[in-house]
Amino acid sequence: MSEGDGGEPSVAEPPGETGAGPAAASAAASDGTRDGAAPASDGGARMRGPRRAAAVAAAVLFAGVAAVLGLTTPWNPLPGHVPGGRVQADPSLDFSPHEIARANAFDGAVNPPAYSGLIVGLVVVLVLGFTPLGSRFIGWTTARVRRRPLRVAVAAVALTTLLRVLGLPFDIWGESVLRDYGLSTQSWPAWAVDQLKSLGVTWVIYTLALLLLYAVVRRFPRYWWTGAAAGGFVLVVAVSFIYPVVVEPVFNDFHSLPAGQLRTDLLTMAKRDGVPVKDVLVADASRRTTSLNAYVSGFGSTRRIVLYDTLLKSPRPQVESIVGHELGHAKRNDVLWGTLVGGLGVAGGLCLLYLLTTSPRLLRRAGVAPDVPAARDARDARSTGPADPRTIALVLALVAAGTQVAAPVQNLVSRRIEARADAHALDLTRDPATFTAMQHELSVRNINDLHPNPVEYLLWMTHPSGPDRIAMARDWSRMHHAPVPPPLQH
């Protein structure tokens, strides 16, 4: 067994090498050859082909993502001429000075923990990934673990736990703000249980993904990006299918909306809209929050509309307005399209990951010995470089950096898709006054930012602001010659 090979069987020696002895091996190594392999200087040449292919694949996949987003994103969610011109969003028209002041105060209180947690989390994961600290931490935590798959699993759990623990003070800070403003109804023990559940889900997802990744890396040292890209795409689709029925119940209890006028009206509206929905569920969100919300989850056989139980206290027309928005997502297959685009993005990201983790300079910076496949036997090629479990810190750092870079684009596309769903709700209910009242209630109850700054739009905003959505309702009214909802503040 080779040192650090985790107790796995050694690769059989080639015929004729038995008895060669250390001296012969040392002599072969001295001129960079072994078993007839090319000199070490040829290792870079041997890798140029796979790296070039991976670069082309990454470019094609990212270009495909850009093309799909460019062609399918509703950049103008409410197309057409608006008589009198489009209405400008103005919080003062519909929100009282007290409501505006409260929203500003909440924004000022919740931003420090949010930004601090984001910055500290990024700094920590980047330092661990781009310095030897991460590889040393993994080496320390896996020192007594012999089998390679277990080393990968232990490293994944150790790193994700470390990052979660370091972010915990900021999570507690943010939760305290939510409590101060009445948005959180959880006890601290219940909140802690949710944190543990979230950590457990993180362990499962990261461990599974990394075990599959490193298995492919070891099996195909030079062309692992092909299997990783295909596997990443399949995994994204699979998670999208199973998340609603496996992960969501971990955090909430769900029950079907009881038979009654509201359920009948909602299912009738879905049928009229031509949207097949398996069920309308109610989540017991009130045990942790006072916020109002609803969402569409899953697709195909798992598609269902979920209402927070806090929403059921709202007038039925307002609930129908929100459900109309969710039906807009279902009718346009937003979850399915988002899953497919996400899968393509992950596949492209894994091709890019191959290019970065096969860079000798980057590997040395991360404290990991580079791999030169042409100068090593099969066993060594599968034990060093990207195949070394100590590179997990580097992988997580690259994933974190890529995720943060992609976030502004994802948020921009999400806001346009949400606005299109708003337009669908208006088309379906043809009740802009109720839509306006509902958006006002949502903004006030959830203490939404009524005037986000550009940085907040880039980093956090997945939905249009309340004033933006109300302005759209007034534009829709003008376009359809319907009564324009008057300002809610007279």
C-alpha positions in Angstrom: 0.0 0.0 0.0 1.2 3.5 -0.8 1.5 6.0 2.0 -1.8 7.9 2.5 -3.7 5.7 0.1 -6.3 5.1 2.8 -5.9 1.4 2.9 -7.0 0.8 -0.7 -5.4 -2.0 -2.7 -2.2 -1.0 -4.6 -2.1 -1.0 -8.3 -0.4 -4.2 -9.5 3.2 -3.8 -10.7 3.8 -4.1 -14.5 5.5 -7.3 -15.7 9.3 -7.1 -15.6 9.5 -4.6 -12.8 9.5 -7.1 -10.0 12.8 -7.0 -8.2 13.9 -3.7 -9.8 14.5 -2.3 -6.3 14.8 1.2 -4.9 18.0 2.0 -6.7 16.4 1.3 -10.1 13.3 3.3 -9.2 15.5 6.2 -8.0 17.5 6.2 -11.2 14.4 6.2 -13.3 13.0 9.1 -11.3 16.2 11.0 -11.6 15.7 11.5 -15.3 12.0 12.0 -15.0 10.9 8.7 -16.4 9.3 5.6 -15.0 7.7 2.6 -16.7 8.4 4.2 -20.0 6.5 7.4 -19.2 7.4 10.6 -20.8 9.7 13.0 -19.0 8.0 15.2 -16.4 8.5 18.2 -18.6 6.1 16.6 -21.0 3.4 16.6 -18.3 2.3 20.1 -19.2 2.0 19.1 -22.9 0.0 16.0 -22.0 -2.5 18.2 -20.1 -2.9 20.9 -22.8 -5.4 18.8 -24.8 -7.7 18.1 -21.8 -7.4 21.6 -20.6 -8.1 23.1 -24.0 -11.2 20.8 -24.3 -12.4 21.8 -20.9 -12.0 25.5 -21.7 -14.0 25.1 -24.9 -16.7 23.2 -23.1 -16.9 25.8 -20.3 -17.2 28.6 -22.9 -19.9 26.7 -24.8 -21.9 26.0 -21.7 -21.7 29.5 -20.3 -22.5 30.9 -23.8 -25.5 28.6 -23.8 -26.6 29.9 -20.3 -26.2 33.5 -21.5 -28.2 32.7 -24.7 -31.0 31.0 -22.8 -31.2 33.8 -20.2 -31.0 36.5 -22.9 -33.8 34.9 -25.0 -36.2 33.7 -22.2 -35.8 36.4 -19.5 -38.8 38.8 -19.6 -36.7 42.0 -19.7 -39.9 44.0 -20.1 -42.4 42.0 -18.0 -45.3 44.3 -19.0 -44.7 45.1 -22.7 -46.8 47.6 -24.6 -47.7 51.2 -24.6 -48.8 52.8 -21.3 -51.2 55.7 -21.9 -49.8 58.7 -20.1 -46.4 57.1 -19.6 -45.2 54.5 -17.0 -45.8 55.2 -13.4 -42.7 55.9 -11.3 -42.4 53.9 -8.0 -42.9 56.3 -5.1 -43.2 54.9 -1.5 -44.8 58.1 -0.2 -47.9 57.5 -2.4 -48.9 54.3 -0.6 -46.9 54.0 2.6 -47.3 56.3 5.7 -44.3 58.2 7.1 -44.3 55.7 10.0 -44.2 52.7 7.7 -41.4 54.2 5.7 -39.4 55.1 8.8 -39.9 51.6 10.2 -38.7 50.0 7.0 -35.7 52.3 6.9 -34.9 51.5 10.6 -35.2 47.8 10.0 -33.0 48.0 7.0 -30.4 49.9 9.0 -30.6 47.2 11.7 -30.5 44.1 9.6 -27.8 45.2 7.1 -24.8 45.2 9.5 -25.1 41.4 10.4 -26.0 40.6 6.8 -23.0 42.4 5.3 -20.6 41.4 8.1 -21.6 37.7 7.8 -21.2 37.8 4.0 -17.8 39.5 4.2 -16.4 37.3 7.0 -17.7 34.1 5.4 -16.1 35.0 2.1 -12.8 36.0 3.7 -12.6 32.8 5.7 -13.4 30.4 2.9 -11.1 32.2 0.5 -8.2 32.2 3.0 -8.7 28.5 3.7 -8.8 27.7 0.0 -6.0 29.9 -1.4 -3.5 29.4 1.4 -2.1 26.2 2.9 -4.3 26.7 6.0 -7.2 24.8 4.4 -5.1 21.8 3.4 -3.5 21.7 6.8 -6.9 21.8 8.5 -8.1 18.9 6.3 -4.9 17.0 7.0 -5.4 17.5 10.7 -9.1 16.4 10.7 -8.5 13.4 8.5 -5.2 12.3 10.0 -6.6 9.1 11.5 -9.0 8.3 8.6 -7.5 5.8 6.2 -10.0 5.1 3.5 -10.2 7.8 0.9 -14.0 8.1 0.6 -14.2 8.6 4.4 -11.5 11.3 4.2 -13.5 13.1 1.7 -16.7 12.9 3.8 -14.9 13.9 7.0 -13.3 16.9 5.2 -16.6 18.0 3.8 -18.3 17.8 7.2 -15.4 19.5 9.0 -15.1 22.4 6.6 -18.9 23.1 6.4 -19.2 22.9 10.1 -16.2 25.3 10.6 -17.7 27.8 8.2 -21.2 27.5 9.9 -19.7 28.0 13.4 -17.7 31.1 12.3 -20.9 32.5 10.8 -23.0 31.7 13.8 -22.5 35.0 15.7 -23.8 36.9 12.7 -26.8 34.6 12.4 -27.6 35.2 16.0 -27.2 38.9 15.5 -29.6 38.8 12.6 -32.1 36.7 14.4 -32.0 39.2 17.3 -33.0 42.0 14.9 -35.9 39.9 13.6 -37.1 39.4 17.2 -36.8 43.1 18.0 -39.0 43.9 15.1 -41.5 41.1 15.7 -40.7 39.1 12.6 -39.5 36.0 14.4 -41.7 34.0 16.7 -39.3 31.2 17.5 -37.8 30.4 20.8 -34.0 30.2 20.9 -34.0 26.4 21.3 -36.3 26.0 18.3 -34.1 28.4 16.3 -31.1 26.3 17.3 -32.8 23.1 16.1 -33.5 24.7 12.8 -29.8 25.6 12.5 -28.8 22.0 13.2 -31.3 20.8 10.6 -29.9 23.2 8.1 -26.3 22.1 8.9 -27.4 18.5 8.5 -28.9 19.2 5.0 -25.6 21.0 4.1 -23.6 17.9 5.3 -25.7 15.6 3.1 -25.6 17.7 0.0 -21.9 18.7 0.1 -20.7 15.2 1.1 -22.7 13.5 -1.7 -21.5 16.0 -4.3 -17.9 15.8 -3.2 -17.8 12.0 -3.0 -19.1 11.8 -6.5 -16.7 14.5 -7.7 -13.6 12.9 -6.2 -14.6 9.5 -7.4 -14.7 10.8 -11.0 -11.4 12.7 -10.5 -9.7 9.5 -9.4 -11.3 7.4 -12.1 -10.5 9.8 -15.0 -7.4 11.9 -13.9 -7.1 13.8 -17.2 -10.7 14.0 -18.4 -12.7 14.1 -15.2 -14.4 17.3 -16.2 -16.6 15.4 -18.6 -18.1 13.1 -16.0 -18.2 15.9 -13.4 -20.1 18.2 -15.8 -22.6 15.5 -16.7 -23.0 14.4 -13.1 -23.4 18.0 -11.9 -26.2 18.6 -14.3 -28.0 15.4 -13.3 -27.6 16.2 -9.6 -29.1 19.7 -9.9 -32.1 18.2 -11.7 -32.5 15.4 -9.1 -32.2 17.8 -6.2 -34.9 20.0 -7.7 -37.2 17.0 -7.9 -36.6 15.7 -4.4 -36.2 19.0 -2.5 -40.0 19.6 -2.1 -40.7 16.2 -0.9 -37.6 15.4 1.1 -36.0 18.7 2.4 -38.9 21.1 2.8 -40.7 18.8 5.3 -37.6 18.9 7.5 -38.3 22.5 8.3 -42.1 22.7 8.1 -45.1 20.6 8.6 -47.5 20.7 5.6 -51.2 19.8 5.3 -53.6 20.2 2.4 -55.7 23.3 2.5 -59.0 22.1 4.0 -62.1 21.8 1.7 -63.9 25.1 1.6 -64.6 28.1 -0.5 -60.9 29.2 -0.6 -59.6 25.8 -1.7 -62.4 25.6 -4.3 -61.7 29.0 -5.6 -57.9 28.4 -5.8 -58.2 25.1 -7.7 -60.9 26.6 -10.0 -58.6 29.5 -10.8 -55.7 27.1 -11.5 -57.9 25.0 -13.8 -59.1 28.2 -15.6 -55.5 29.2 -16.0 -54.6 25.8 -17.5 -52.0 25.0 -14.8 -51.9 21.4 -13.5 -51.3 21.7 -9.7 -51.1 18.6 -7.6 -52.2 20.2 -4.4 -52.5 23.4 -2.4 -50.6 23.1 0.9 -50.4 25.1 4.0 -47.1 25.4 5.8 -46.9 26.0 9.6 -44.8 29.1 9.1 -46.3 30.9 12.1 -44.2 28.9 14.5 -41.2 30.8 13.4 -42.3 34.0 11.7 -45.1 36.6 11.2 -44.2 37.2 7.6 -46.6 36.6 4.8 -45.6 34.4 1.9 -46.5 31.8 -0.7 -44.5 29.9 -3.3 -44.7 27.3 -6.0 -42.6 24.3 -5.4 -41.4 21.5 -7.6 -42.6 20.6 -11.1 -44.4 17.8 -12.8 -45.7 15.3 -10.3 -44.3 17.3 -7.3 -45.7 20.7 -8.3 -47.8 22.3 -5.5 -48.7 25.8 -4.3 -47.7 26.4 -0.7 -49.3 29.1 1.4 -48.0 30.3 4.8 -50.6 29.8 7.4 -50.1 33.4 8.3 -51.5 34.3 4.9 -54.8 32.6 5.5 -55.9 35.4 7.8 -55.8 37.8 4.8 -59.0 38.6 2.8 -59.7 35.9 0.2 -59.3 38.2 -2.8 -55.8 39.1 -1.6 -54.9 35.4 -1.2 -56.2 34.7 -4.7 -54.0 37.6 -6.0 -50.9 36.0 -4.5 -51.9 32.5 -5.8 -52.3 34.1 -9.2 -48.7 35.2 -9.0 -47.6 31.6 -8.1 -49.7 30.2 -11.0 -47.8 32.5 -13.3 -44.6 30.7 -12.2 -46.2 27.4 -12.8 -47.6 28.3 -16.2 -44.3 29.5 -17.4 -42.5 26.5 -15.9 -40.1 28.9 -14.1 -38.9 26.2 -11.7 -38.1 23.8 -14.6 -36.4 26.5 -16.6 -34.5 27.6 -13.6 -33.4 24.1 -12.9 -32.2 23.5 -16.4 -30.3 26.8 -16.6 -28.8 26.1 -13.1 -27.7 22.6 -14.3 -26.0 24.1 -17.4 -24.3 26.7 -15.2 -23.1 24.0 -12.7 -21.8 21.9 -15.6 -19.9 25.0 -17.0 -18.6 25.8 -13.5 -17.2 22.2 -13.1 -15.3 22.6 -16.4 -13.9 25.8 -15.1 -13.1 24.1 -11.8 -11.1 21.5 -13.8 -9.0 24.3 -15.4 -8.3 25.9 -12.0 -7.6 22.8 -9.9 -5.2 21.5 -12.5 -3.1 24.7 -12.3 0.2 23.8 -10.5 0.6 27.3 -9.3 -2.8 27.4 -7.7 -2.4 24.0 -6.2 1.0 25.0 -4.6 -0.6 28.1 -3.3 -3.3 25.9 -1.6 -0.6 23.8 -0.1 -1.2 20.7 -2.3 1.4 19.0 -4.5 0.6 19.4 -8.2 -0.1 16.3 -10.3 1.8 15.6 -13.5 0.1 12.5 -14.8 2.7 11.8 -17.5 5.4 11.4 -15.0 3.5 9.3 -12.4 2.1 5.8 -12.3 -1.7 5.3 -12.1 -1.7 5.1 -8.3 0.2 8.3 -7.8 -1.9 10.2 -10.4 -5.0 9.3 -8.4 -3.5 10.4 -5.1 -2.1 13.9 -5.8 -3.2 17.1 -7.4 -7.0 17.5 -7.8 -7.5 13.9 -6.5 -6.0 14.9 -3.1 -8.8 15.3 -0.6 -6.9 18.3 0.8 -8.0 20.2 -2.3 -11.6 20.3 -0.9 -10.8 23.7 0.8 -9.8 25.1 -2.6 -12.9 23.6 -4.3 -15.2 25.2 -1.7 -13.4 28.6 -2.1 -13.8 28.5 -5.9 -17.4 27.5 -5.5 -18.0 30.4 -3.0 -16.3 32.9 -5.3 -18.2 31.7 -8.4 -21.5 31.8 -6.5 -20.9 35.3 -5.4 -20.0 36.5 -8.9 -23.1 34.9 -10.3 -25.5 36.3 -7.6 -26.1 39.7 -9.2 -27.1 38.1 -12.5 -29.3 35.6 -10.8 -31.0 38.3 -8.8 -31.5 40.5 -11.9 -33.1 37.6 -13.8 -35.2 36.6 -10.8 -36.6 40.1 -10.4 -37.8 40.1 -14.1 -39.4 36.7 -13.7 -41.1 37.8 -10.5 -42.4 40.9 -12.3 -43.8 38.7 -15.1 -45.6 36.6 -12.5 -47.1 39.8 -11.1 -48.3 40.7 -14.6 -49.8 37.2 -14.8 -51.7 37.7 -11.6 -53.1 40.9 -12.8 -54.2 39.3 -16.1 -55.8 36.4 -14.2 -57.6 38.3 -11.5 -58.1 41.6 -13.4 -58.2 43.2 -10.0 -55.4 45.8 -9.7 -56.9 47.4 -6.6 -56.7 44.1 -4.6 -53.2 43.5 -6.0 -52.1 46.9 -4.8 -53.6 46.3 -1.3 -51.9 42.9 -1.1 -48.5 44.3 -2.0 -48.9 47.0 0.6 -49.7 44.5 3.2 -46.8 42.2 2.2 -44.4 45.1 2.4 -45.6 46.3 5.8 -45.9 42.9 7.4 -42.5 41.6 6.1 -40.9 45.1 6.7 -39.5 45.0 3.1 -37.0 47.6 2.0 -39.2 50.2 0.1 -36.2 52.0 -1.6 -33.3 49.6 -2.0 -29.9 51.0 -2.9 -27.9 49.6 -5.9 -25.8 47.4 -3.7 -28.8 45.8 -2.1 -30.3 45.2 -5.6 -27.1 43.5 -6.7 -26.6 41.3 -3.6 -30.0 40.5 -2.1 -33.0 41.6 -4.1 -34.7 38.6 -5.8 -38.1 40.4 -6.1 -39.1 43.9 -7.1 -39.7 46.3 -4.3 -43.3 46.9 -3.1 -43.5 50.3 -4.7 -42.2 48.9 -8.0 -44.9 46.2 -7.9 -47.6 48.7 -7.1 -46.4 51.0 -9.9 -46.7 48.0 -12.3 -50.3 47.5 -11.2 -51.1 51.1 -12.1 -49.4 50.7 -15.5 -51.5 47.5 -16.1 -54.6 49.5 -15.2 -53.8 52.2 -17.7 -53.0 49.7 -20.5 -56.3 47.8 -19.9 -58.4 50.9 -19.4 -59.3 49.8 -15.9 -59.7 52.0 -12.9 -56.3 53.0 -11.6 -55.8 52.2 -7.9 -55.6 55.5 -6.1 -52.8 56.2 -3.7 -53.3 54.5 -0.4 -52.1 57.6 1.5 -54.5 60.5 1.0 
